[in-house]
Amino acid sequence: MIIEENVLVDYALGTLASGQVPEVERFLAADPAAAARVRRLQDLMAEYVLQLPAEALSEGEEDALVERLRTGSDPPLVQGRRRASRRSQPWVALGLAAALGVAAWLAFGPLITSDRLDRITTGYIEQPGSVVLSLVDSSGEELGTLVRLADGRLFVAFERLPTEGAYQLWEVREGRPRSLAAGRRRSFLTEPVERGAIFEVTVEPLAGSPQPTTEPLVTAPL
Amino acid sequence: MRGSTDEELLALIGRRDELALRELYRRHAPHLRAMAKRMTPEEGEADQCLQDTFVMAWKAAPSFDHSKASVRTWIVTVAHRLMINRLGERRVVGGQLNDPERKPAASPPAADPAGRLYVGDALETLEPDSRRLLELAIFGGHSHGELARLTGRPLASITTTLSQALSHLREIVTGGRA
């Protein structure tokens, strides 16, 4: 496999199309010299950014961050935290979930491991107008990838099958869930889903369920 | 806390130390905000990016792999890519660049007594065209292909110019060290 230098620079500077990232990461995993060049470029960019003239921070932002961690969906600061209530599964906002995928890119490895599913997922990601969201559960573990296509269909690829049962995908509006798809498999393509809904994934019996019977593994606004 | 390295702070954050989180935030957020403000005119977006970045740091701290990246590189990369995600379709693609005003490049800055040369000053030594391309790449989130379309220049020309700009910066920042 040959990856051109300009593609590596795009990857280092964060401007590479998301569909190309898995291939580049496989290349870097096999070529330590290229990986070292990419890291030096990223170090250089970081050095540049961290020497930009400092901008004054908005008042209260630091305290707002700490408060968010204390009381919001993220693991709290205080010792001996309570477990999240059974229904109040953490939200995974679009930007933050995407950033969790970003963290995976840089420090923890590629998002998707199956070559064939990679290719299928990449194909959907590369469609014009598609939006990609990393699906992460409440413990921070990656579950998979959601691609919202321009026509509203959702393509969902999971990292692995559930231990038992089947994944079931839900569209939730005003607290009322509607099943989008169910099955013991790693990928799904749904009908178009209008914006404004909440997307949830649960594990259900193999034949699916008319209503969710377990706590959502992931919840995300569409 | 102030004398702690970024790596020491992240280790403390991994043990849920609020003071360490605040120190890391105070240390880097002003510069990350400067980067974000160059990428979006909306204050709220820049602030949200900052918050999300440090929430990411909070989540990743317990299992951060220091062999893959330094904390400062990681935190800048996360913030930068969060902003690129936010920019999304709003990045200008296919528009026309104005010709950069032709000014002679500055001479390379002299080293300060500590022997450091600041990257920001180093950009002044780039030709305006090179500097513009580099800033469009970093702050506009444009790939080589997009820059070629924006400028109407061949991809090979963009590749050469950006490569030279980055090499020039590396020489200045590292003083010629590898």
Interface residues (C-beta under 8 A of the other chain):
Chain A: E5 N6 V7 V9 D10 L13 G14 T15 L16 A17 R39 R40 L41 Q42 D43 L44 M45 A46 E47 Y48 V49 L50 Q51 L52 P53 A54 E55 A56 L57 S58 E61 E62 A64 L65 V66 R68 L69 D74 P75 L77 V78 Q79 A93 G95 L96 A98 A99 L100 V102 A103 W105 L106 A107 F108 V131 G140
Chain B: R16 E18 L21 R22 Y25 R26 H28 A29 P30 H31 L32 R33 A34 M35 K37 R38 E43 D47 Q48 C49 L50 Q51 D52 T53 F54 V55 M56 W58 K59 A60 S63 F64 D65 K68 A69 S70 R72 T73 W74 I75 V76 T77 V78 A79 H80 R81 L82 I84 N85 R86 G88 Y118 V119 G120 L123 A137 I138 G141 H142 S143 H144 E146 L155 I158 T159 L162 S163 L166 L169 R170 V173
